[in-house]
């Protein structure tokens, strides 16, 4: 199928007034335009794997956790679907793995060694593992162990946990970190079922994103099975002093004992969220939906591992104002886990859809105004972010991410511009038409990996004919393939933010703080909007007035902290700097701490402070966070 962009290029030429008159005989024909190479959107340039030749259909793991050595060792056994009968190699992704042996099973189930070669490590993609399989074995088994510095694993000493008694370990496989703890076809374009038998020290509870039973016995010997095919980035494991608290008949919270009660209370609406999503988009297909609350070092807000969302404790603030994170991770049970982008250049199919569905869940449970506030914050953040992004990174259908780490190459564009695009379609067609369309997309592509071209084809077949003049080709192209936010975008407008704007303007003009009975009713989103509207700098004495009234410095609310501390640093409000340092030393969530580091490194004094804080924090940071902060510090040092 021809791309929308090419169609629009032809239309533009016609609109410019191409002459219908034949050229004069003496005129030379114009040189032919060079052909534009079509992007193979289903191809994943961030993986060495060759799934067109052979694909993993099932993975069986035998793993042993060694907390002292900070390693996982064991075997991975693959059931293979040979698609190319001329192929004689199995190519896998690895990163810093010690591969001891590779074996293949014959038709009788007898195992024999296979030759293999581990290529030199690429700094982004790791090492290509090539296994010689002249017999195209139906099963291949690899014995291996991980590196203590595996990028997808974090091992925490007891002192780094809440309980201070037992060690903790957890994985983070997205985007391409699964290859650091299992040799795999580490691409979202390959889906497989899996089983795992895991042994560990008997005093820690081991969980995986599979069938982790609420009544599982903590004994050091655990078995798991994921019956639905998943991509590699959804493989997940964790181990520590974990207990379970139910939040509903098919949902609950795993956390350290001191955190479990608070987490269960904060997330008590989980079952209602599941029901709201089911009413819109069809049945929840994964069995249980549990949440594992990780230590503060977790580098993300949440990770949508099927049946077991990993969540940061930074969203547990006591008033449920940040539980949209749960709505987001739950929404991935349809958009992302059920229907998955086939490569990271189309991540908007995961995150844009999920951010849209999250908003619908939030609206169903907490009202249209709360959803509108969150949409407006997302849109404001997007507009600020794209001001600093290269035009090529502002589009939804990204160019191939060749030579780029998906962790660092991607931005808020797929999340917020992607959701905004779906809101645009909803507005043009109405929910009575758009909701069944979106549910049909999930149903018709369940447990499949897809790309943008497939979505556009589905859109043109199943939605656009419902109202042929509702969306033009130019508008569709602007959303998918052009930088910036299209003119057709309708901005969210929150009534609750109008109150905040009035109060802020009055304070900036007169110095008089709004009445306490007004601000006592504000939720996190309104405080975020208040701070974001203060501008780049505020006089230190004015910030001190706010601090005395609202105690922003030292706040336990990360959404406020990530906005307040950069403002104080830009404004020279020195009283907040120690608390900013303590915050980035204690919290490892990249979204919350990177804005603070980015502001600190702008001055020599701030850079020295940032380096000192990082030196203290690094032992407790996840490798993903460590890499991000190190890159920023190095860049700042070179620049100064």
TORVEXLUM-545725 format. One record per residue (C-alpha): residue number from 1; residue in one letter; x, y, z. Coordinates in steps of 0.001 Angstrom, whole numbers, padded with zeros to 6 digits. Layout:
! TORVEXLUM-545725
{NUM,A,{X,Y,Z}}
...
This chain:
! TORVEXLUM-545725
{1,X,{000000,000000,000000}}
{2,X,{001252,003487,-000742}}
{3,X,{001978,005689,002235}}
{4,X,{-000201,008666,003124}}
{5,X,{002843,010883,002710}}
{6,X,{003318,009864,-000900}}
{7,X,{-000346,010414,-001639}}
{8,X,{-000147,013891,-000158}}
{9,X,{002986,014713,-002166}}
{10,X,{001133,013986,-005383}}
{11,X,{-001816,016111,-004259}}
{12,X,{000499,018994,-003486}}
{13,X,{002007,018888,-006970}}
{14,X,{-001437,019000,-008577}}
{15,X,{-002543,021846,-006334}}
{16,X,{000503,023848,-007411}}
{17,X,{-000853,023960,-010969}}
{18,X,{001010,021343,-013015}}
{19,X,{000729,022279,-016707}}
{20,X,{-001460,020092,-018910}}
{21,X,{000270,021385,-022035}}
{22,X,{002808,019094,-023734}}
{23,X,{006421,020287,-023366}}
{24,X,{008153,021969,-026283}}
{25,X,{009984,019479,-028506}}
{26,X,{013415,020942,-027733}}
{27,X,{012979,020696,-023959}}
{28,X,{014945,017938,-022263}}
{29,X,{012972,015662,-019987}}
{30,X,{013377,016385,-016302}}
{31,X,{015639,013921,-014521}}
{32,X,{013745,011254,-012656}}
{33,X,{013397,011787,-008928}}
{34,X,{015389,009237,-006912}}
{35,X,{013173,006535,-005497}}
{36,X,{012408,006891,-001808}}
{37,X,{013133,003648,-000014}}
{38,X,{010019,002351,001667}}
{39,X,{010450,001754,005372}}
{40,X,{009746,-001848,006301}}
{41,X,{007809,-000987,009397}}
{42,X,{007597,-004576,010582}}
{43,X,{011390,-004957,010600}}
{44,X,{013136,-004415,013939}}
{45,X,{016534,-002823,013440}}
{46,X,{017224,-003014,017205}}
{47,X,{017578,-006815,017147}}
{48,X,{019996,-009259,015516}}
{49,X,{017260,-011898,015285}}
{50,X,{015965,-013264,011971}}
{51,X,{012362,-014217,012807}}
{52,X,{011502,-014492,009114}}
{53,X,{013678,-017609,009059}}
{54,X,{012965,-019099,012479}}
{55,X,{010945,-017903,015451}}
{56,X,{010752,-018908,019099}}
{57,X,{007261,-020122,019983}}
{58,X,{007912,-021308,023552}}
{59,X,{010600,-020675,026154}}
{60,X,{011341,-022952,029119}}
{61,X,{013619,-021501,031805}}
{62,X,{015502,-023301,034579}}
{63,X,{017001,-020528,036697}}
{64,X,{018900,-020185,039964}}
{65,X,{019221,-016824,041734}}
{66,X,{022534,-016075,043444}}
{67,X,{022239,-012904,045532}}
{68,X,{025850,-013049,046711}}
{69,X,{027228,-013204,043161}}
{70,X,{024428,-010949,041826}}
{71,X,{023819,-013415,039023}}
{72,X,{021174,-015630,037478}}
{73,X,{022378,-018895,036009}}
{74,X,{020597,-021758,034323}}
{75,X,{019223,-022836,030981}}
{76,X,{016836,-021524,028357}}
{77,X,{015139,-024071,026109}}
{78,X,{013445,-022850,022939}}
{79,X,{010741,-024473,020860}}
{80,X,{011328,-023243,017326}}
{81,X,{009187,-022676,014250}}
{82,X,{011411,-022999,011185}}
{83,X,{009828,-020801,008528}}
{84,X,{012687,-021016,006037}}
{85,X,{013591,-024628,005288}}
{86,X,{016916,-023481,003866}}
{87,X,{017968,-021731,007070}}
{88,X,{020708,-023373,009140}}
{89,X,{021314,-020825,011907}}
{90,X,{019489,-019558,014967}}
{91,X,{020457,-015947,015697}}
{92,X,{019760,-014540,019172}}
{93,X,{020337,-011293,021062}}
{94,X,{022544,-011261,024160}}
{95,X,{024158,-008608,026315}}
{96,X,{027071,-009462,028632}}
{97,X,{025940,-013092,028998}}
{98,X,{028383,-015911,029699}}
{99,X,{027232,-018684,027350}}
{100,X,{028656,-022030,028475}}
{101,X,{026981,-024528,026141}}
{102,X,{024397,-024823,023365}}
{103,X,{022602,-028083,022593}}
{104,X,{019992,-029248,020119}}
{105,X,{017422,-032027,020460}}
{106,X,{016880,-034562,017698}}
{107,X,{013559,-036116,016736}}
{108,X,{013885,-038683,019551}}
{109,X,{014575,-036013,022147}}
{110,X,{018271,-036745,022506}}
{111,X,{020488,-033708,023147}}
{112,X,{023802,-033055,021390}}
{113,X,{026155,-030057,021403}}
{114,X,{025773,-027397,018717}}
{115,X,{028461,-025025,017532}}
{116,X,{027938,-021376,018377}}
{117,X,{029712,-018045,018084}}
{118,X,{029316,-014959,020254}}
{119,X,{030239,-011803,018359}}
{120,X,{032022,-008815,019817}}
{121,X,{029729,-006636,021880}}
{122,X,{028071,-003611,020334}}
{123,X,{027762,-000846,022977}}
{124,X,{024010,-000554,022326}}
{125,X,{022809,-003921,021090}}
{126,X,{025129,-006343,022869}}
{127,X,{026505,-009480,021224}}
{128,X,{024989,-011436,018374}}
{129,X,{024785,-015126,019258}}
{130,X,{024812,-017386,016197}}
{131,X,{023977,-021058,016714}}
{132,X,{024708,-023513,013910}}
{133,X,{021608,-025660,013421}}
{134,X,{022137,-027703,010223}}
{135,X,{019312,-030070,011254}}
{136,X,{016916,-027207,012082}}
{137,X,{016346,-028656,015547}}
{138,X,{012826,-028288,016915}}
{139,X,{014332,-027510,020326}}
{140,X,{017574,-025756,021296}}
{141,X,{018916,-025349,024848}}
{142,X,{021433,-022778,026065}}
{143,X,{023284,-022890,029397}}
{144,X,{024383,-019459,030566}}
{145,X,{024835,-016992,033399}}
{146,X,{024239,-013267,033655}}
{147,X,{026724,-010541,034455}}
{148,X,{026575,-008884,037895}}
{149,X,{026183,-005645,035906}}
{150,X,{023304,-006905,033722}}
{151,X,{021455,-003862,032407}}
{152,X,{018052,-005476,032907}}
{153,X,{018540,-006565,036523}}
{154,X,{018989,-004697,039772}}
{155,X,{020305,-006396,042881}}
{156,X,{019726,-004461,046120}}
{157,X,{021447,-004998,049421}}
{158,X,{019131,-005284,052436}}
{159,X,{020055,-001730,053468}}
{160,X,{018549,-000457,050191}}
{161,X,{015120,-001957,050903}}
{162,X,{012322,-000729,053127}}
{163,X,{012570,-003611,055572}}
{164,X,{016397,-003599,055734}}
{165,X,{016428,-007369,056393}}
{166,X,{016501,-009207,053055}}
{167,X,{018017,-008480,049644}}
{168,X,{015887,-007592,046644}}
{169,X,{016187,-008256,042920}}
{170,X,{014002,-007198,040014}}
{171,X,{014139,-007038,036234}}
{172,X,{013354,-004340,033705}}
{173,X,{013300,-005842,030221}}
{174,X,{011851,-002983,028143}}
{175,X,{013043,-001918,025680}}
{176,X,{016003,-004194,024838}}
{177,X,{017204,-005335,028267}}
{178,X,{015679,-008827,028268}}
{179,X,{018769,-009923,026322}}
{180,X,{020868,-009130,029391}}
{181,X,{019252,-011897,031456}}
{182,X,{017954,-014368,028846}}
{183,X,{019380,-015051,025369}}
{184,X,{016418,-014299,023123}}
{185,X,{015001,-012972,019910}}
{186,X,{014730,-009691,021777}}
{187,X,{012212,-007948,019565}}
{188,X,{008539,-007118,020144}}
{189,X,{007844,-008683,016748}}
{190,X,{008296,-012203,018187}}
{191,X,{005802,-013588,020711}}
{192,X,{006134,-016798,022701}}
{193,X,{004642,-018633,025654}}
{194,X,{006944,-019542,028523}}
{195,X,{007421,-021587,031655}}
{196,X,{010004,-021172,034380}}
{197,X,{011355,-023137,037318}}
{198,X,{013282,-020836,039654}}
{199,X,{015262,-021692,042769}}
{200,X,{016528,-019178,045298}}
{201,X,{017386,-018744,048939}}
{202,X,{014293,-019878,050848}}
{203,X,{013641,-016646,052755}}
{204,X,{012809,-014554,049668}}
{205,X,{009610,-014664,047644}}
{206,X,{010119,-015052,043892}}
{207,X,{007512,-013702,041463}}
{208,X,{007266,-013671,037685}}
{209,X,{004867,-011991,035295}}
{210,X,{002966,-015222,034834}}
{211,X,{000785,-017156,037263}}
{212,X,{002211,-015874,040548}}
{213,X,{-000412,-017205,042961}}
{214,X,{-001452,-015023,045932}}
{215,X,{-001132,-018021,048254}}
{216,X,{002263,-019172,046958}}
{217,X,{004523,-020587,049669}}
{218,X,{007869,-018919,050259}}
{219,X,{010215,-021925,050119}}
{220,X,{012936,-021187,047560}}
{221,X,{011399,-023342,044813}}
{222,X,{008917,-021751,042377}}
{223,X,{007247,-022684,039098}}
{224,X,{005492,-020399,036626}}
{225,X,{003616,-020614,033340}}
{226,X,{002529,-017889,030906}}
{227,X,{000029,-019455,028535}}
{228,X,{-000432,-016424,026286}}
{229,X,{002256,-015491,023753}}
{230,X,{004165,-012377,024837}}
{231,X,{007098,-010395,023427}}
{232,X,{010463,-010585,025177}}
{233,X,{010238,-007134,026791}}
{234,X,{007365,-008403,028963}}
{235,X,{009485,-011071,030636}}
{236,X,{009788,-010101,034294}}
{237,X,{011113,-011526,037543}}
{238,X,{011458,-010188,041090}}
{239,X,{012530,-011571,044445}}
{240,X,{012548,-010150,047951}}
{241,X,{010683,-009851,051211}}
{242,X,{007262,-009684,049567}}
{243,X,{003783,-010224,050965}}
{244,X,{000377,-010101,049315}}
{245,X,{-002674,-007945,050047}}
{246,X,{-005878,-008378,047990}}
{247,X,{-007666,-005456,046347}}
{248,X,{-010360,-007508,044633}}
{249,X,{-011306,-011020,043517}}
{250,X,{-008681,-011027,040750}}
{251,X,{-006341,-008259,041850}}
{252,X,{-003967,-007449,044656}}
{253,X,{-000679,-005915,045723}}
{254,X,{002698,-007491,046382}}
{255,X,{005068,-005330,048425}}
{256,X,{007467,-005315,051325}}
{257,X,{005539,-005759,054603}}
{258,X,{005853,-002112,055661}}
{259,X,{004502,-000917,052297}}
{260,X,{001833,-003532,051560}}
{261,X,{-001024,-001992,053557}}
{262,X,{-000452,001529,052231}}
{263,X,{-000215,000248,048673}}
{264,X,{-003383,-001836,048949}}
{265,X,{-005259,001183,050276}}
{266,X,{-003951,003469,047527}}
{267,X,{-004786,000937,044812}}
{268,X,{-008116,-000239,046218}}
{269,X,{-009952,000846,043044}}
{270,X,{-008057,-001628,040848}}
{271,X,{-011010,-003974,040358}}
{272,X,{-013209,-001025,039393}}
{273,X,{-010598,-000002,036840}}
{274,X,{-010600,-003489,035320}}
{275,X,{-014375,-003420,035054}}
{276,X,{-014353,000047,033464}}
{277,X,{-011819,-001057,030854}}
{278,X,{-013751,-004237,030127}}
{279,X,{-016949,-002259,029555}}
{280,X,{-015148,-000249,026887}}
{281,X,{-012747,-002675,025234}}
{282,X,{-013777,-006229,026019}}
{283,X,{-012761,-008873,028540}}
{284,X,{-009519,-008787,030493}}
{285,X,{-007738,-011840,029072}}
{286,X,{-004805,-012332,031433}}
{287,X,{-006411,-013926,034497}}
{288,X,{-005139,-011990,037502}}
{289,X,{-004018,-008369,037630}}
{290,X,{-001594,-007827,040500}}
{291,X,{000756,-004945,041241}}
{292,X,{004270,-005328,042617}}
{293,X,{005474,-002211,044448}}
{294,X,{009230,-001987,043986}}
{295,X,{011851,-000009,045912}}
{296,X,{012318,003685,044983}}
{297,X,{015227,002780,042673}}
{298,X,{012824,001479,040014}}
{299,X,{013678,003650,036975}}
{300,X,{010134,004054,035667}}
{301,X,{006679,004872,036964}}
{302,X,{005357,001479,036051}}
{303,X,{006030,-001472,033809}}
{304,X,{003099,-003319,032298}}
{305,X,{004383,-006866,032800}}
{306,X,{001321,-009073,032154}}
{307,X,{-000491,-010265,035299}}
{308,X,{002066,-008397,037453}}
{309,X,{002528,-004667,036897}}
{310,X,{005744,-003340,038424}}
{311,X,{005089,000047,040065}}
{312,X,{007124,002779,041694}}
{313,X,{006329,003662,045312}}
{314,X,{006487,007341,044313}}
{315,X,{002807,007226,043255}}
{316,X,{001664,006222,046757}}
{317,X,{000931,009669,048187}}
{318,X,{-002131,008875,050301}}
{319,X,{-004920,010535,048292}}
{320,X,{-005129,008390,045126}}
{321,X,{-004262,011446,043043}}
{322,X,{-001566,009551,041134}}
{323,X,{-003341,006227,040599}}
{324,X,{-003738,007047,036919}}
{325,X,{-000427,005198,036716}}
{326,X,{-002342,002026,037574}}
{327,X,{-004944,002920,034967}}
{328,X,{-002109,003337,032457}}
{329,X,{-000419,000019,033216}}
{330,X,{-003762,-001770,033296}}
{331,X,{-004651,-000238,029914}}
{332,X,{-001568,-001950,028504}}
{333,X,{-003437,-005216,028996}}
{334,X,{-005201,-004240,025777}}
{335,X,{-002802,-001828,024067}}
{336,X,{000740,-003162,024192}}
{337,X,{000431,-006541,025851}}
{338,X,{-002519,-007779,023771}}
{339,X,{-001724,-005792,020602}}
{340,X,{001967,-004937,020436}}
{341,X,{004113,-002667,018303}}
{342,X,{006286,-004923,016133}}
{343,X,{009284,-002597,016497}}
{344,X,{010164,000376,018706}}
{345,X,{009812,002900,015866}}
{346,X,{006060,002308,016181}}
{347,X,{005910,002528,019963}}
{348,X,{003034,005009,019691}}
{349,X,{000837,001970,018953}}
{350,X,{001624,000854,022498}}
{351,X,{001937,004064,024445}}
{352,X,{-000359,006440,022585}}
{353,X,{-003216,003951,022667}}
{354,X,{-002502,003183,026320}}
{355,X,{-002455,006859,027331}}
{356,X,{-005791,007310,025575}}
{357,X,{-007330,004244,027252}}
{358,X,{-005901,005380,030602}}
{359,X,{-007775,008652,030216}}
{360,X,{-011022,006840,029519}}
{361,X,{-010584,004656,032620}}
{362,X,{-009780,007722,034733}}
{363,X,{-012856,009501,033413}}
{364,X,{-015089,006495,034137}}
{365,X,{-013929,006264,037769}}
{366,X,{-012959,009788,038795}}
{367,X,{-014904,012019,036440}}
{368,X,{-014423,013977,033269}}
{369,X,{-012721,016866,035063}}
{370,X,{-009903,014727,036476}}
{371,X,{-009312,013186,033055}}
{372,X,{-009322,016629,031450}}
{373,X,{-006754,017948,033927}}
{374,X,{-004426,015063,033154}}
{375,X,{-004916,015499,029417}}
{376,X,{-004106,019199,029699}}
{377,X,{-000934,018499,031696}}
{378,X,{000139,015925,029114}}
{379,X,{-000476,018346,026262}}
{380,X,{001401,021188,027944}}
{381,X,{004325,018873,028673}}
{382,X,{004313,017687,025058}}
{383,X,{004412,021209,023666}}
{384,X,{007339,022058,025926}}
{385,X,{009202,018879,025011}}
{386,X,{008915,019088,021245}}
{387,X,{010439,022553,021322}}
{388,X,{013760,020806,022011}}
{389,X,{013257,017719,019833}}
{390,X,{014580,017205,016325}}
{391,X,{011719,017284,013791}}
{392,X,{012279,013613,012945}}
{393,X,{011580,012680,016577}}
{394,X,{008306,014637,016674}}
{395,X,{006421,012243,014402}}
{396,X,{004411,009206,015478}}
{397,X,{005596,006863,012720}}
{398,X,{009301,007185,013472}}
{399,X,{012077,006432,011029}}
{400,X,{014118,003295,011767}}
{401,X,{016020,003603,015054}}
{402,X,{019197,002190,013529}}
{403,X,{022148,002730,015844}}
{404,X,{019955,004231,018569}}
{405,X,{019025,002843,021951}}
{406,X,{015210,002827,022135}}
{407,X,{015458,003842,025805}}
{408,X,{017115,007105,024874}}
{409,X,{015682,007717,021393}}
{410,X,{012047,007811,022424}}
{411,X,{010201,010667,024097}}
{412,X,{006791,011769,025302}}
{413,X,{005658,012110,021675}}
{414,X,{004367,008538,021282}}
{415,X,{002527,008848,024607}}
{416,X,{000947,012274,024419}}
{417,X,{000797,013052,020717}}
{418,X,{-000390,009482,020141}}
{419,X,{-003201,009869,022692}}
{420,X,{-004051,013305,021279}}
{421,X,{-004406,011749,017808}}
{422,X,{-006872,009167,019114}}
{423,X,{-008775,011908,020949}}
{424,X,{-008916,013757,017611}}
{425,X,{-010445,010688,015947}}
{426,X,{-012893,010293,018833}}
{427,X,{-013980,013930,018470}}
{428,X,{-014442,013659,014713}}
{429,X,{-016424,010397,014747}}
{430,X,{-018052,010452,018192}}
{431,X,{-017638,007851,020895}}
{432,X,{-020607,005826,019663}}
{433,X,{-018561,005075,016526}}
{434,X,{-014976,005306,017783}}
{435,X,{-015332,003054,020842}}
{436,X,{-016518,-000010,018862}}
{437,X,{-013772,000667,016305}}
{438,X,{-011066,000644,018970}}
{439,X,{-012487,-002463,020611}}
{440,X,{-012498,-004133,017194}}
{441,X,{-008830,-003209,016701}}
{442,X,{-007951,-004989,019941}}
{443,X,{-010128,-008016,019189}}
{444,X,{-008977,-008446,015600}}
{445,X,{-005265,-008182,016464}}
{446,X,{-005238,-009930,019842}}
{447,X,{-001866,-011510,020704}}
{448,X,{-000304,-010089,017546}}
{449,X,{002499,-007631,016825}}
{450,X,{001565,-004841,014405}}
{451,X,{002929,-001724,012727}}
{452,X,{001637,001705,011718}}
{453,X,{000903,000635,008145}}
{454,X,{-001408,-002071,009475}}
{455,X,{-003214,000426,011690}}
{456,X,{-003690,002883,008820}}
{457,X,{-005095,000106,006646}}
{458,X,{-007468,-000932,009437}}
{459,X,{-008468,002696,009988}}
{460,X,{-009267,003195,006309}}
{461,X,{-011304,000009,006155}}
{462,X,{-013192,000158,009450}}
{463,X,{-013461,003776,010649}}
{464,X,{-013010,006355,007901}}
{465,X,{-015885,004996,005742}}
{466,X,{-018271,005596,008666}}
{467,X,{-018015,009306,007871}}
{468,X,{-016003,009800,004671}}
{469,X,{-015498,013541,005112}}
{470,X,{-014652,013534,008827}}
{471,X,{-010865,013266,008391}}
{472,X,{-008826,014321,005367}}
{473,X,{-005689,012634,004067}}
{474,X,{-003787,015813,004937}}
{475,X,{-004919,015643,008573}}
{476,X,{-004010,011980,008844}}
{477,X,{-000585,012655,007378}}
{478,X,{-000048,015598,009758}}
{479,X,{-000690,013423,012801}}
{480,X,{001354,010422,011728}}
{481,X,{004196,011740,009612}}
{482,X,{004718,015438,010274}}
{483,X,{006512,017114,013188}}
{484,X,{004749,019198,015784}}
{485,X,{001121,019142,016841}}
{486,X,{-001342,019510,013940}}
{487,X,{-003601,022525,013667}}
{488,X,{-006578,020177,013882}}
{489,X,{-005712,019328,017495}}
{490,X,{-008237,020545,020055}}
{491,X,{-006589,021483,023327}}
{492,X,{-007892,020158,026620}}
{493,X,{-009415,022825,028855}}
{494,X,{-009888,022037,032543}}
{495,X,{-012291,024092,034647}}
{496,X,{-010264,023134,037709}}
{497,X,{-007195,024716,036175}}
{498,X,{-009073,027965,035591}}
{499,X,{-009367,028306,039382}}
{500,X,{-005647,027643,039713}}
{501,X,{-004790,030196,037045}}
{502,X,{-006854,032841,038800}}
{503,X,{-005165,032152,042128}}
{504,X,{-001674,032185,040607}}
{505,X,{-002226,035439,038718}}
{506,X,{-003581,037081,041857}}
{507,X,{-000581,035957,043899}}
{508,X,{001955,037035,041276}}
{509,X,{000311,040447,041165}}
{510,X,{-000412,041122,044816}}
{511,X,{001590,038615,046823}}
{512,X,{-001610,037466,048512}}
{513,X,{-001932,033692,048716}}
{514,X,{-005268,032121,047815}}
{515,X,{-007638,031280,050624}}
{516,X,{-006789,028092,052503}}
{517,X,{-010235,026619,051934}}
{518,X,{-009543,026880,048186}}
{519,X,{-006115,025242,048145}}
{520,X,{-007060,022567,050664}}
{521,X,{-009325,021116,047983}}
{522,X,{-006620,021037,045301}}
{523,X,{-005332,017696,044051}}
{524,X,{-001829,016958,042789}}
{525,X,{-002723,017880,039224}}
{526,X,{-003767,021388,040279}}
{527,X,{-000565,021959,042248}}
{528,X,{001427,020761,039229}}
{529,X,{-000407,023271,037045}}
{530,X,{000168,026034,039612}}
{531,X,{003934,025467,039648}}
{532,X,{004244,025004,035893}}
{533,X,{002572,028377,035350}}
{534,X,{005054,030305,037486}}
{535,X,{007482,030735,034607}}
{536,X,{011196,030119,034401}}
{537,X,{012186,032113,037476}}
{538,X,{010578,033543,040587}}
{539,X,{012258,035772,043159}}
{540,X,{013637,033672,046023}}
{541,X,{011628,035553,048636}}
{542,X,{008424,034748,046744}}
{543,X,{009361,031053,046617}}
{544,X,{010046,031184,050344}}
{545,X,{006500,032494,050835}}
{546,X,{005094,029555,048883}}
{547,X,{007306,027132,050745}}
{548,X,{006214,028392,054131}}
{549,X,{002577,028004,053151}}
{550,X,{002641,024752,051172}}
{551,X,{005871,022943,052177}}
{552,X,{006947,022060,048645}}
{553,X,{010551,021587,049747}}
{554,X,{010820,018095,051157}}
{555,X,{007548,016973,049567}}
{556,X,{006970,013265,049200}}
{557,X,{005016,013872,045999}}
{558,X,{007375,013237,043095}}
{559,X,{005200,015021,040522}}
{560,X,{005516,018219,042553}}
{561,X,{009185,017667,043389}}
{562,X,{010243,017235,039742}}
{563,X,{008788,020680,038962}}
{564,X,{009513,022550,042187}}
{565,X,{013204,021766,042547}}
{566,X,{014206,022822,038994}}
{567,X,{012315,026094,039528}}
{568,X,{014155,026735,042788}}
{569,X,{017513,025989,041174}}
{570,X,{016862,028389,038287}}
{571,X,{015650,031056,040714}}
{572,X,{018522,030854,043171}}
{573,X,{016356,029686,046076}}
{574,X,{019275,028046,047874}}
{575,X,{017212,026793,050818}}
{576,X,{015718,024062,048620}}
{577,X,{018992,022667,047280}}
{578,X,{019766,020214,050129}}
{579,X,{016294,018702,049808}}
{580,X,{016708,018460,046042}}
{581,X,{019934,016543,046617}}
{582,X,{018265,014230,049098}}
{583,X,{015460,013585,046623}}
{584,X,{017726,012535,043745}}
{585,X,{019782,010395,046117}}
{586,X,{016698,008557,047392}}
{587,X,{014605,008200,044225}}
{588,X,{015722,006432,041047}}
{589,X,{012699,007081,038820}}
{590,X,{014148,008773,035752}}
{591,X,{011147,010960,034986}}
{592,X,{011329,012549,038430}}
{593,X,{015053,013064,038844}}
{594,X,{016358,013861,035360}}
{595,X,{014787,017386,035271}}
{596,X,{016599,018167,038524}}
{597,X,{019939,016859,037257}}
{598,X,{019439,018740,033978}}
{599,X,{018989,022001,035851}}
{600,X,{021906,021377,038206}}
{601,X,{024468,020754,035450}}
{602,X,{023873,024173,033860}}
{603,X,{026336,025836,036255}}
{604,X,{029783,024737,037476}}
{605,X,{028578,024842,041081}}
{606,X,{025475,022862,040235}}
{607,X,{027470,020305,038254}}
{608,X,{029737,019701,041236}}
{609,X,{026673,019272,043448}}
{610,X,{025115,016861,040934}}
{611,X,{028280,014754,040725}}
{612,X,{028451,014516,044504}}
{613,X,{024778,013536,044752}}
{614,X,{025190,010947,042013}}
{615,X,{028218,009419,043730}}
{616,X,{026061,008855,046804}}
{617,X,{023052,007648,044829}}
{618,X,{024694,005382,042244}}
{619,X,{024935,002243,044415}}
{620,X,{021144,002300,044731}}
{621,X,{020301,003354,041176}}
{622,X,{019102,000929,038540}}
{623,X,{021595,000465,035652}}
{624,X,{019170,002237,033297}}
{625,X,{019059,005315,035533}}
{626,X,{022812,005195,036075}}
{627,X,{023435,005228,032329}}
{628,X,{021143,008223,031801}}
{629,X,{022699,010296,034586}}
{630,X,{026266,009419,033576}}
{631,X,{025594,010465,029985}}
{632,X,{024202,013805,031176}}
{633,X,{027148,014477,033494}}
{634,X,{029692,013629,030802}}
{635,X,{027961,015892,028297}}
{636,X,{027868,018724,030841}}
{637,X,{031558,018332,031680}}
{638,X,{032510,018465,028017}}
{639,X,{030336,021529,027510}}
{640,X,{031891,023394,030426}}
